Amino acid sequence: MGSRIVIDPVSRIEGHAKITILLDDLGEVSDARFHVTEFRGFEKFCEGKSFREMPAITARICGICPVSHMLASAKAGDELLAVEIPEGAVRLRRLLNYGQIVQSHALSFFHLSSPDLVLGHDSDPAKRNIVGLLAAEPEIARSGIRLRQFGQEIVALLAGRRIHASWVVPGGVDEPMKAEARDHLRAGLPEALRTARHTLAWFKRTLEAHQEEARLFGNFPSLFLGLVAPDGGLEHYDGRVRIVDAHGAIVADQLPATRYSEYLGEAVEPWSYLKFPYYKPLGYPGGMYRVGPLARLNVASHCGTPEADRELAEFRQLGRGAVLSSFHYHYARLIEVLFALERVGEILDHPDLLTPDVIAHARRNRTEGVGCTEAPRGTLFHHYRVKPGGLLTWANLLIATGQNNLAMNQAVLQIARHYVQGRKLTEGMLNRVEAGIRAFDPCLSCSTHAVGRMPLRIELRGPDGAVLDELVRG
């Protein structure tokens, strides 16, 4: 018979989800599931839209990472136009993407996860948030705010607004960068770099105190998938797909993103609206893989910038092959922030950064196109089919968080089996289950985060339906 614990909603993530933990008759965890409880239907209601509108439309999918959808959509449009966009546009798209990585990673690390890391998983939930962090560790909190602000400024100065811009278009970008914007970002870059270096050093000093989390928060073998440059280096905007196993050995390399459907499958389950992608050669669910900053550092042979390469060498000492613990997504995000800022500096110093040649003009030349880029949370695919006039007849969006779905469910089960024992609930135990999900930084929809306590009600019921224990938050 057993009983069930439901965490609804999962707090400090983007979107709406719940966790179900099933207990057997002895009170031990028999299973656990991460349910995504909202359905949005973007793929369906984009049908009939012009592919030229799609970057602006799909930027509305998410308020946290609109740039990712705008870029992937525009790249699908580039494929439909069958054009090679100007190098000046490539540089500006890359710069925009690095700005988004900085702001999104800063939001995830400082605002959503550092309250657990700094204040503790068992701390008072009324204070375990960004407001409590400001009171306890104002320097860390303010650093996160300033670092995120710099990333947002990159996006705003290029695209005209911080969220839901429409500056990236099929064929390039709408307009070149202005000298004033370049100079403003050059002036702000040194502070952002200092913050990234300081935060990385601080986090590495705290790793010893988080050995239990590193051992239990999604620490298991899996495949890892991400884009790499032709030389195998860390890549966020372009490149080809590389897949490595838990030992760090390359399983597949230089796979074209445009043919993703040949090697990636998408399963569904009746208890979640989020799809379950898998690596086809290993089947479902054996083809589980992870994407995102942890995966990117596992698949890349090097970063390609001096400071990030030194940090990557140190990071890899955590594992004999690939770094397996999902807790180290936090560590990987900080390395990627440093890498992105180094790349920002390189682009800002490029002599042709302000070139007016930023768009290729063409008509639709193909009826099918795939765009792929690395979103902050992982590899993102936009796949469109259009009529001869350019109106969409079909769309498929393979979202990074979906590709982590199998791994997130396994992480929830691993954490619950360690911490949930007997028939008595504790808030700190439930928070650890949620924290395991937060390590992935899932992005489930376009929703906003609330400051303070999120409403939460959990009931533990026995086989006869009687309430054995209850927790209410908010």
C-alpha positions in Angstrom: 0.0 0.0 0.0 2.6 2.6 1.1 2.1 6.4 1.2 3.0 9.5 -0.8 4.7 12.8 -0.1 4.0 15.6 -2.6 6.1 18.8 -2.8 3.9 21.3 -4.7 5.2 23.6 -6.0 9.0 23.2 -6.2 10.3 26.6 -5.1 13.1 28.8 -6.5 13.0 27.5 -10.0 11.6 29.0 -13.2 8.1 27.6 -13.8 5.7 25.2 -12.1 6.5 21.7 -11.0 5.9 19.3 -8.2 7.7 16.3 -6.7 6.1 13.1 -5.7 7.9 10.7 -3.3 6.4 7.2 -2.8 7.0 5.4 0.4 6.6 1.6 1.0 5.0 0.1 4.1 8.2 0.5 6.0 8.4 4.2 5.3 11.3 3.8 2.9 11.4 5.6 -0.5 10.4 3.2 -3.3 10.2 5.8 -6.1 10.2 9.6 -6.8 9.2 11.7 -9.7 9.6 15.3 -10.9 6.4 16.4 -12.5 6.1 19.4 -14.8 2.5 20.5 -14.4 2.0 23.2 -17.0 1.3 23.0 -20.7 2.0 25.9 -23.0 1.8 24.7 -26.6 4.2 27.1 -28.3 5.0 24.7 -31.0 1.3 24.4 -32.0 0.3 28.0 -32.0 3.4 29.0 -34.0 2.0 27.2 -37.0 0.9 29.7 -39.6 3.4 32.3 -38.5 6.1 33.5 -40.8 9.6 32.2 -40.0 10.8 35.8 -40.1 8.6 36.5 -37.1 9.7 33.5 -35.1 12.8 35.0 -33.3 10.6 37.7 -31.8 7.7 35.3 -31.0 9.8 32.5 -29.4 11.7 35.1 -27.3 8.5 35.3 -25.4 8.8 31.6 -24.4 10.9 32.6 -21.4 11.7 35.8 -19.5 14.9 34.4 -18.2 16.5 33.1 -21.4 14.7 34.9 -24.3 18.1 35.4 -26.1 18.5 31.6 -26.5 15.2 31.2 -28.2 15.8 34.2 -30.4 19.2 32.9 -31.5 18.1 29.3 -32.1 15.1 30.6 -34.0 17.1 33.0 -36.1 19.6 30.3 -36.9 16.7 28.1 -38.1 15.8 31.1 -40.3 19.3 31.3 -41.6 18.9 27.7 -42.8 15.6 28.5 -44.5 17.2 31.4 -46.3 20.3 29.2 -47.1 22.6 32.1 -46.4 25.9 32.6 -44.6 25.4 35.6 -42.4 28.1 38.3 -42.2 31.0 37.8 -39.7 30.0 41.1 -38.0 26.6 39.6 -37.3 28.1 36.4 -35.9 30.3 38.5 -33.5 27.3 40.4 -32.3 25.2 37.3 -31.8 28.0 35.7 -29.9 28.4 38.8 -27.7 24.6 38.8 -27.0 24.8 35.1 -26.1 27.7 35.7 -23.7 25.7 38.5 -22.0 22.8 36.2 -21.5 25.0 33.4 -20.1 26.4 35.9 -17.5 23.1 37.2 -16.4 21.3 33.8 -16.3 24.1 32.0 -14.5 24.4 34.9 -12.0 20.6 34.7 -11.3 20.8 30.9 -10.8 23.9 30.9 -8.6 23.4 34.0 -6.4 19.6 34.4 -6.3 18.3 30.9 -6.4 21.0 28.5 -5.1 23.3 30.5 -2.9 20.7 30.9 0.0 21.1 27.1 0.4 24.9 27.2 -0.1 25.5 30.1 2.3 22.7 29.9 4.9 22.4 26.1 4.9 19.7 23.7 3.7 18.3 23.5 7.3 18.2 27.2 7.9 15.0 29.1 8.6 13.0 29.0 5.3 11.7 32.5 6.1 15.3 33.8 5.7 16.6 31.2 3.1 16.2 33.5 0.1 17.9 36.5 -1.6 16.6 38.9 1.1 18.0 36.7 3.9 21.3 36.4 1.9 21.5 40.2 1.7 21.2 40.4 5.5 23.7 37.6 6.2 26.2 38.0 3.4 25.6 41.4 1.7 28.9 41.3 -0.3 27.9 38.0 -2.0 24.4 39.1 -2.6 25.4 42.5 -4.1 28.1 40.8 -6.2 25.4 38.7 -7.8 23.2 41.7 -8.4 26.0 43.6 -10.1 27.2 40.7 -12.1 23.7 40.0 -13.4 23.3 43.7 -14.2 26.4 43.6 -16.4 25.1 40.7 -18.4 21.7 42.4 -18.8 23.5 45.6 -20.0 25.1 43.6 -22.8 21.7 42.4 -23.9 20.0 45.8 -23.6 22.7 47.8 -25.3 22.8 45.4 -28.3 19.1 44.3 -28.6 17.4 47.5 -27.3 15.8 45.8 -24.2 16.8 43.3 -21.6 14.0 40.8 -22.3 11.8 39.9 -25.2 13.9 41.8 -27.8 13.6 41.3 -31.6 17.0 42.4 -32.7 18.3 39.0 -33.9 16.6 38.1 -37.2 17.1 35.5 -40.0 20.1 36.6 -41.9 21.9 38.4 -39.1 20.9 41.3 -36.8 18.8 44.4 -37.3 21.5 47.0 -36.7 25.2 47.3 -35.8 26.6 48.0 -32.4 27.2 51.7 -31.5 30.6 52.9 -30.2 29.0 54.3 -27.1 27.7 50.8 -26.2 31.0 49.2 -26.8 32.8 51.8 -24.6 30.2 51.4 -21.8 30.8 47.7 -21.7 34.5 48.0 -21.8 34.3 50.3 -18.7 32.2 47.7 -16.8 34.1 44.6 -17.8 36.9 44.8 -15.2 34.5 44.9 -12.3 32.6 41.9 -13.7 35.8 39.9 -14.1 36.8 40.7 -10.5 33.4 39.5 -9.3 33.7 36.3 -11.3 37.2 35.5 -10.0 36.3 36.4 -6.4 33.1 34.2 -6.4 35.0 31.3 -8.0 37.7 31.5 -5.3 35.1 31.7 -2.5 33.0 28.8 -3.9 36.1 26.5 -4.2 36.9 27.3 -0.5 33.5 26.1 0.5 33.6 22.8 -1.4 34.9 20.8 1.6 31.7 21.8 3.5 29.5 20.5 0.7 31.0 17.0 0.3 27.7 15.4 1.2 25.7 17.3 -1.4 28.4 16.6 -4.0 28.1 12.9 -3.2 24.3 12.7 -3.2 22.8 15.5 -5.4 22.5 13.7 -8.8 25.8 11.8 -8.6 25.5 8.9 -11.1 26.8 7.8 -14.5 25.2 9.2 -17.6 26.0 10.5 -21.0 26.8 14.2 -21.5 25.9 16.2 -24.6 27.0 19.7 -25.8 28.3 21.7 -28.8 32.0 21.9 -29.4 34.1 23.9 -31.8 35.9 22.2 -34.6 39.0 21.8 -32.4 36.9 20.4 -29.5 36.8 23.7 -27.6 34.0 25.0 -25.5 31.3 26.5 -27.7 28.0 28.3 -27.0 26.8 29.8 -30.3 27.7 27.3 -33.0 29.6 24.1 -33.6 28.7 20.4 -33.7 27.4 18.0 -31.1 29.7 15.8 -29.0 28.6 13.1 -26.6 30.8 11.6 -23.9 30.2 8.9 -21.4 30.7 8.8 -17.7 34.4 8.0 -18.1 34.8 11.1 -20.4 35.3 8.9 -23.5 33.8 10.3 -26.7 30.7 8.3 -27.7 29.9 10.4 -30.8 31.5 13.5 -32.2 31.0 16.2 -34.8 27.3 15.3 -35.2 25.4 17.9 -37.2 22.8 19.7 -35.1 20.6 19.8 -38.1 20.2 16.0 -37.9 19.4 15.8 -34.2 16.3 13.7 -34.8 18.5 10.9 -36.1 20.3 10.4 -32.8 18.0 12.0 -30.2 14.5 10.6 -29.4 11.7 12.2 -27.4 9.7 10.0 -25.1 6.6 11.0 -23.1 5.1 9.9 -19.8 1.5 10.3 -18.6 2.6 12.1 -15.4 4.5 15.0 -16.8 4.1 17.6 -19.6 7.9 17.7 -20.1 9.2 15.4 -22.7 12.0 12.8 -22.0 14.7 13.1 -24.6 17.2 10.2 -24.9 20.2 9.1 -27.0 18.6 6.8 -29.6 21.4 4.2 -29.9 21.0 3.3 -26.2 17.2 3.4 -26.2 14.8 4.7 -23.6 15.5 5.2 -20.8 19.0 3.8 -21.0 20.0 6.7 -23.3 19.8 9.3 -20.5 22.1 12.2 -20.9 22.7 15.6 -19.4 23.2 19.0 -21.0 24.1 22.4 -19.6 27.3 23.9 -18.0 28.3 20.6 -16.4 27.9 18.7 -19.6 29.7 21.4 -21.7 32.7 21.3 -19.4 32.7 17.5 -19.6 32.5 17.3 -23.4 34.9 20.2 -24.3 38.6 19.4 -24.6 39.4 23.0 -23.5 37.8 26.3 -23.0 40.1 28.5 -25.1 40.7 31.4 -22.8 43.5 31.6 -20.3 41.7 31.9 -17.0 38.9 29.5 -17.8 41.3 26.9 -19.0 43.2 27.1 -15.7 39.9 26.7 -13.8 38.8 23.8 -16.1 42.0 21.9 -15.3 41.3 22.3 -11.6 37.6 21.4 -12.0 38.5 18.1 -13.8 40.4 17.0 -10.7 36.9 16.3 -9.2 36.5 13.2 -11.3 38.6 10.4 -12.9 36.6 10.8 -16.1 33.6 13.1 -16.5 32.5 15.1 -13.4 29.3 13.2 -12.5 27.7 15.1 -9.6 24.9 17.5 -10.6 25.8 19.5 -7.5 28.8 20.7 -9.6 26.5 22.5 -12.0 27.1 25.4 -9.6 30.9 25.2 -10.1 30.6 24.8 -13.8 28.3 27.9 -14.1 31.0 30.0 -12.4 33.7 28.8 -14.8 31.4 29.6 -17.7 30.8 33.1 -16.4 34.5 33.7 -16.3 34.9 32.2 -19.8 32.0 34.3 -21.2 33.5 37.5 -19.7 36.9 36.7 -21.2 35.3 36.2 -24.6 33.3 39.5 -24.2 36.6 41.3 -23.8 38.0 39.7 -26.9 34.9 40.7 -29.0 34.8 44.2 -27.6 38.4 44.7 -28.8 37.8 43.4 -32.3 38.7 46.1 -34.9 35.6 45.4 -37.0 33.1 45.2 -34.1 31.2 48.3 -35.3 30.9 47.2 -39.0 27.5 48.1 -40.6 27.6 44.8 -42.5 25.4 42.8 -40.2 22.6 41.2 -42.3 22.3 39.0 -45.4 19.2 39.7 -47.5 17.6 36.7 -49.2 14.3 35.0 -49.8 13.3 31.7 -48.5 15.3 29.0 -50.3 14.5 25.9 -48.2 11.4 24.5 -46.6 13.0 23.0 -43.5 15.6 24.5 -41.1 17.1 23.6 -37.8 18.8 26.2 -35.5 20.9 25.1 -32.5 22.7 27.0 -29.8 23.8 26.6 -26.2 21.3 28.2 -23.9 22.5 28.8 -20.3 20.8 25.5 -19.3 22.0 23.4 -22.2 21.7 22.7 -25.9 18.6 24.1 -27.6 17.1 23.1 -30.9 14.5 24.9 -33.0 13.2 22.9 -36.0 10.8 24.5 -38.5 9.0 23.4 -41.7 7.5 26.0 -43.9 5.3 26.5 -46.9 6.9 28.0 -50.0 5.7 31.4 -48.8 7.5 31.0 -45.5 4.7 30.2 -43.2 5.3 27.5 -40.6 3.5 24.2 -41.1 5.2 22.5 -38.2 7.7 23.3 -35.4 9.6 21.2 -32.8 11.4 22.8 -29.9 13.8 20.6 -28.0 14.5 22.5 -24.8 17.6 22.1 -22.6 15.6 21.4 -19.5 13.7 18.6 -21.2 16.9 17.0 -22.1 17.8 16.9 -18.4 14.4 15.4 -17.5 15.6 11.8 -17.1 18.5 12.9 -15.0 16.5 15.3 -12.9 14.1 12.4 -12.0 17.0 10.1 -11.1 18.5 12.9 -9.0 15.2 13.3 -7.1 15.1 9.6 -6.4 18.7 9.5 -5.3 18.3 12.4 -2.8 15.0 11.2 -1.5 16.3 7.7 -0.8 19.1 9.1 1.3 17.2 11.8 3.3 13.6 10.6 3.4 13.4 7.9 6.0 10.6 6.8 8.4 7.3 8.6 8.7 8.3 12.0 9.9 8.8 15.0 7.6 11.4 17.8 8.1 11.6 21.0 6.1 15.3 20.7 5.6 14.9 17.2 4.1 12.3 18.4 1.6 14.5 21.4 0.8 17.3 19.1 -0.1 15.1 17.3 -2.6 14.2 20.7 -4.1 17.8 21.8 -4.1 18.8 18.8 -6.2 16.4 20.1 -8.9 17.7 23.7 -8.5 21.2 22.5 -9.3 20.0 21.8 -12.8 18.5 25.3 -12.9 15.4 24.1 -14.8 13.6 26.6 -16.9 10.0 25.3 -17.2 8.1 28.3 -18.6 8.0 32.1 -18.7 7.2 32.9 -15.1 8.6 35.2 -12.5 10.3 34.4 -9.2 8.9 35.7 -5.9 11.0 37.2 -3.2 10.5 35.4 0.1 8.7 32.2 0.8 6.9 30.3 -1.9 3.5 28.7 -0.9 4.0 25.0 -0.1 1.7 22.4 1.4 2.8 18.8 1.9 0.7 16.0 3.4 2.0 12.6 4.3 -0.9 10.1 4.2 -1.0 6.5 5.3 -2.5 3.6 3.3 -6.0 4.4 4.8 -5.8 8.0 3.6 -5.3 9.4 7.1 -3.0 12.4 7.4 0.2 11.2 9.3 2.1 14.5 9.1 1.8 17.9 7.4 3.9 20.9 6.5 2.6 24.2 5.4 4.9 27.0 4.0 3.7 30.5 3.0 
